[in-house]
Amino acid sequence: MDLADRCQALARGALLVAESAEDAYWLGALDRFLEPWIRDRLHSLNSLLDSCDTRRELAEHTRALARTAATYSELREELFSDIHHTRPEPPWRIVRQRTMAIRAQSAVLLGQPTFVLRRLDAGSDIPGAATWDFTVIANPSDSADEGTTFVVMVSTGDHTGGVPVQVSEELENERAWYQQLEYGFHALGITPFLTAIHDPDRHRKRATDDGCGD
């Protein structure tokens, strides 16, 4: 078997690891985020194998491919346990740093939403801002639950403090969800500047300005 055949065998093996985890740890509504992501990621890593010029590069790229599949399998097991098992309150789980994270809350005693925060493709960006979406899934076990998705704009400029994040008023009004958005960015290694957190009275000010105050 030549090197090309061995690399293809590795790619098939990595996909088998991913598919086995998907069969073992069914995640319902989360699969529409995770399954396309892992296949795109494995495809990108596999394409790097064709450009290897040295043995060290080959070692690095094959290791990355194998590690990504194994990490994905572990992630699915963690998320499955977060939802279905009694355990300490689960954290945000990182799918890929600075790109996507998920927080799946326990549904053992009480139905709670699952949160997905992810950066969209660069083609969705506008000048000076990256486009993200923040999805709240009421019933993660239901694969038909598409959740409620909010567009989130994150500044791409240089900032000495937190990174300005702009969301809709609708999301600001959902205070528990808005707080989870902040936690999600921190988990991804991004320090956000969320106006309604730093100025908690802004809604009351808006109501007064509109003549709706006391």
C-alpha positions in Angstrom: 0.0 0.0 0.0 1.5 3.3 -1.0 1.3 6.5 1.0 -1.8 7.9 -0.8 -3.7 4.7 -0.1 -2.6 4.8 3.5 -3.7 8.4 3.9 -7.1 7.5 2.4 -7.4 4.6 4.9 -6.7 7.1 7.7 -9.4 9.4 6.4 -11.9 6.6 6.3 -10.9 5.5 9.8 -11.3 9.1 11.1 -14.8 9.2 9.6 -15.6 5.8 11.1 -14.7 7.2 14.5 -17.0 10.1 14.0 -19.9 8.0 12.7 -19.5 5.5 15.6 -19.8 8.3 18.1 -22.9 9.6 16.3 -24.5 6.2 16.5 -23.5 5.8 20.2 -24.3 9.3 21.5 -27.4 10.5 19.7 -27.8 14.3 20.2 -31.1 15.1 18.4 -31.3 18.8 17.5 -27.5 19.3 17.9 -26.7 16.9 15.1 -27.5 19.6 12.5 -24.7 21.6 13.9 -22.2 18.9 14.7 -22.4 16.4 11.8 -21.8 18.9 9.0 -19.0 20.6 11.0 -17.0 17.4 11.6 -17.2 16.3 8.0 -16.0 19.6 6.7 -13.2 19.6 9.3 -12.1 16.1 8.4 -12.2 16.9 4.7 -10.0 20.0 5.3 -7.5 18.1 7.3 -7.4 15.3 4.8 -6.7 17.7 2.0 -3.6 18.9 3.8 -2.1 15.4 3.5 -1.6 15.9 -0.3 0.6 18.9 0.4 3.0 17.4 2.8 6.6 18.0 1.8 8.4 16.4 4.7 7.9 13.5 7.1 7.4 15.9 10.0 4.6 17.6 8.1 3.0 14.3 7.4 3.3 13.3 11.1 1.7 16.6 12.2 -1.2 16.4 9.7 -2.0 12.7 10.3 -1.9 13.4 14.1 -4.3 16.3 13.7 -6.7 14.2 11.7 -6.7 11.4 14.1 -7.0 13.7 17.1 -9.9 15.7 15.7 -11.9 12.5 15.2 -11.1 11.3 18.7 -11.9 14.7 20.3 -15.2 14.8 18.4 -16.1 11.4 19.8 -15.3 12.5 23.3 -17.3 15.7 22.8 -20.4 13.8 21.8 -20.1 11.6 24.9 -19.8 14.6 27.1 -22.8 16.4 25.6 -24.9 13.3 25.8 -24.0 12.9 29.5 -24.6 16.6 30.1 -28.2 16.2 28.9 -29.1 12.7 30.2 -27.1 12.0 33.3 -27.2 13.4 36.9 -23.9 15.2 37.4 -22.5 18.6 38.3 -23.7 21.5 36.3 -22.1 21.2 32.8 -19.9 23.9 31.4 -19.7 25.2 27.8 -18.1 22.6 25.6 -15.7 23.8 23.0 -16.2 22.4 19.5 -13.4 24.6 18.1 -11.7 27.4 19.9 -12.9 30.9 18.8 -15.3 29.3 16.4 -18.1 27.2 18.1 -19.2 26.1 21.5 -22.2 24.4 23.0 -23.8 24.3 26.4 -26.2 21.4 26.9 -28.0 21.6 30.3 -29.4 18.6 32.2 -32.9 17.5 31.3 -33.1 14.8 34.0 -35.3 16.7 36.4 -36.2 19.8 34.4 -36.4 20.6 30.7 -33.8 23.3 30.1 -32.6 24.9 26.8 -29.3 24.0 25.1 -27.2 26.9 23.6 -25.1 26.9 20.5 -22.7 29.8 19.7 -20.9 29.7 16.4 -19.1 31.9 14.0 -20.5 31.8 10.5 -18.4 31.5 7.3 -16.4 34.6 6.4 -18.7 35.3 3.5 -21.4 36.3 6.0 -19.2 39.1 7.6 -19.6 42.8 7.0 -16.8 45.3 7.0 -15.5 45.6 10.6 -17.6 42.8 12.0 -17.8 39.1 12.1 -21.2 37.4 11.9 -22.1 34.8 14.5 -25.3 33.1 15.4 -26.6 32.2 18.8 -29.2 29.4 18.9 -31.4 28.5 21.9 -32.9 25.0 21.6 -35.9 24.3 23.9 -35.9 20.5 23.4 -32.5 19.3 22.3 -33.6 15.6 22.2 -36.1 16.5 19.4 -34.2 16.5 16.1 -37.1 18.6 14.6 -36.5 21.4 17.1 -34.7 24.1 15.1 -34.5 26.4 18.1 -34.6 30.2 18.1 -31.6 31.8 16.4 -30.3 35.3 16.9 -27.7 37.1 14.7 -24.7 38.4 16.7 -22.2 40.9 15.2 -18.7 40.9 16.7 -16.3 43.7 16.0 -13.1 42.6 14.2 -11.2 45.8 15.0 -8.4 46.3 17.6 -9.7 46.8 21.1 -7.8 47.2 24.4 -10.8 46.1 26.5 -13.6 43.8 25.6 -14.7 43.2 22.0 -17.9 45.0 21.2 -20.8 42.7 20.5 -24.1 43.8 19.0 -27.3 41.8 19.3 -31.0 42.4 18.8 -33.2 44.0 21.5 -35.2 40.8 21.5 -32.1 38.8 22.8 -31.2 41.6 25.3 -34.7 41.2 26.8 -34.1 37.5 27.3 -31.8 38.1 30.3 -30.9 34.5 31.1 -30.1 33.8 27.4 -28.1 37.0 27.1 -26.0 36.0 30.1 -25.3 32.6 28.5 -24.1 34.4 25.4 -21.5 36.2 27.5 -20.4 32.9 29.1 -20.1 31.3 25.6 -17.8 34.0 24.3 -15.6 33.7 27.4 -15.4 29.9 26.9 -14.2 30.5 23.4 -11.4 32.8 24.6 -13.1 36.0 23.6 -13.8 38.8 26.1 -17.1 40.4 24.9 -18.4 43.9 25.7 -22.1 43.4 25.9 -23.8 46.7 26.4 -26.9 45.5 28.4 -24.7 43.7 30.9 -22.4 46.8 31.5 -25.5 49.1 31.5 -28.3 47.0 33.1 -30.7 50.0 33.3 -30.6 50.7 29.6 -34.1 49.1 29.1 -35.6 51.3 31.8 -34.0 54.3 30.2 -35.4 53.4 26.8 -38.9 53.0 28.3 -38.7 56.4 30.0 -37.5 58.0 26.8 -40.5 56.5 24.9 -42.9 58.0 27.5 -43.7 54.6 29.0 -42.0 55.1 32.3 -43.7 55.8 35.6 
